[in-house]
Amino acid sequence: MTTAGETRYDVWVALGRRIPASASVSTTNVLLSHVSNRPEAYDLSRPYGTPDYILLSSREVGGVRASLLTSFARHEYRLVGSGFDEFYLFARGAETPETTPALRRLGLETPPNGRLCPGLPGARRASSRI
């Protein structure tokens, strides 16, 4: 493994350790096996509820963008940590100033009208991110 690969892996492991063992977590397909020992671990590409944590790799966001936009529009999540400009860990709770820039880097910012589509119930207004 290269030095960059080792650093990338170390960053991912450090973020994974921040997720309590009893917490529910939704993540991308490649990362799912690393959190599957939790009682509730979900693949973001399948229907899921409201997890305590969302763990993302920016390399995989494209395939689950719609479900992530819905989750971030309907529920508040705060950025817990990120690293290697690839891994992002969000937890349920009030947003922090770091949340909006992270969502922007991932291409997951809520549209200005606060709706993902005209009839989507429960979508938050984008102004709550400012």
N, C-alpha and C positions, 0 to 999 in steps of 0.2 A: 504494500500500500504506500502511496506517495505521501509526502508531508501534508500536502493539501487535503488528500483523502483522509488522513488521520485527524486533521483539524476539523474537517467537516463532520466526521463521525463523533468526535468529542463534543462538538456543539450540539449535535442531535441528542446524544446521551444525556447531557446536562439539562436540556429542555425536557426530555422524557422523565427525568427524576423529579421535576417540579409538579408532575401530575400525581395527586394522591392515589394510592392503590385502590381505594374504594370509589373513586370518581368515575363518572361516565365520560367517555371520550369518543369523538368522531374524528376520523382522519382519512387521509388519502390512501389509496390501495397499497402502495409500496410500504407505507409506514404502519399499516394496520397490524401486521404480524408482530411488531415491536410493542404494541399496547394490548394485544389480544388476551393477556392474562387478567385483565380487569373484568369485573362482573358485567359491565356494559361497555362494549367497544363496537363501534359502528363504522362501516365503510360509507364515506360521503356520497358515493355513487348510488346508494340505495336509500330508500326512505328511512329516516331516523327522527327521533323526537327532539328534545331540547337538551343536548349534552351539557355537562358541567364544563368540559373543555373541548376546544377544537384545535387540532394539531395539523399544520399544513406544511407541505413542501411547495414552494413557488413553481417547481417543475411540473406539478400535477394539477394546479388550480384550474386550468382550462377545461378539463373534463368534468369538473364538478361546480363550475361557476354558478349555474342557476340555483342549485341547492344552497350554496354558500350565500348568495345574494339574499335569498329568502330568509335564511337563518339570521344574518346580520341586520336585516330590515325589521324582523319581528321581535328580536330579543337583543338585549344589551350584552355585549362582550367587551372585555378589556384586554389589551395586549399584556401578557405576562412576561414574554421574552421572545427574542428572535436572535438569529445568528447565521453567519456565513452567507448573509443576504439570500437565504433560501428557506430556512425553517422559521415558522411563526407559531407561537402558542398563545391562544386566547382562552380566557376563563369567563364564565358568566359573572356579570356584575357591571357596575357603572363604568362607562368608558373613561379612559385616561387621555391626556393630551397626546400620548404616543400612538393611540389606537388609530386615529384618522390617517396619519401618514403611512402606517403599516398597511391599512386597507387600500389606500391609494396605490402603494407599490405593488400590491397584489391584484390591482384592477377590480376591487370589490367595493368601491365607494357607492353609496346609495345615490340614485339620480336626484337632481335638484328639486324635483317635484315631490320627493319623498316616497314615490311609488315605483315598484318594479314593473307593474303593469296596472292599467287603470282600475281593475276590479279586485286587486289583491287586498284582502282585509288584514288589518293589523300592521301594515307597514308604517314604520316610523318616518318622521320627517327628517330630511338630510340635515336640517339646521341643528339638530341635536348633536351632530358630529363636529360642529364648528366651535 
